[in-house]
Amino acid sequence: DPKLGNWWLGIGENTLVDYWPAKLFTHLADHATMAEWGGEVVNTRWNGEHTKPQMGLGHFAGSGFGQSGYFRNLQIVVSDNSLSTVENILTLAENTNCYNIKSSYSSEWGTHFYFGGPGKNPRCH
């Protein structure tokens, strides 16, 4: 929000989900240098074993639509308060035998990525 400095999260074209007041941020007074999307599973390594919970439906990213979690049409608001398609995204999955991520671009879904995984399995250490 260029007038008040608040940070907003929107989904779709006209749905504002929530905002964070400017006073919560000291280093984001007028811009950000990075945006992140994704999923997270905390690995507590209880009894020395990898955590059991699956991410999403428990399928790896390569399973695609209907099987894996996804984010699509990734956009950010730029300095003139217009939307800009996100490009050149970097992906990170700490243990790809447990969970993984796959990014792509298409004219229908723009910049998008799939993510997920079964969690603890015979290949996941």
Protein Blocks (a to p, Z undefined) as FASTA:
>chain_A
ZZnopacddehjklcfbdcdfklpmklmnbcfbdcdddddddekgghiacfbdghjhpaf
kloghkaccdehiacddfkopacddehiacddfblmlbccdddddfklmpadddddebja
fklZZ
